[in-house]
Amino acid sequence: MYDYLIIGGGLTGVSTGRLLQQKGINNFIILEAESEAGGLCRTKMIGDHVLDIGGGHFLCSKYPEVYDFIFSHLPSSEFNIFPRVSKIILDKNIIDYPVESNL
């Protein structure tokens, strides 16, 4: 019997499991339908080619703590970092993209 059931081994599911571990909670299980974790952020090497399973991946947050958490588990050298300015029109308002970072 588990105290926590995490559905999906993507970035959110694995991060949730890691945060539970950091709080000393280990009685949880992560269920993933695929044969490996990663969700849409999985990348595979096929021969000399790199294929992104769920399309191009990007990580965008207005919170520095998100990057601190990610880079405490994965080296930042594994990421390609690009400055980005993207705007969209939503209900006649121009806002920064992605929308969820600007709510």
Order of alpha helices (4+ residues) and beta strands (2+ residues): beta-alpha-beta-beta-beta-alpha-beta-beta
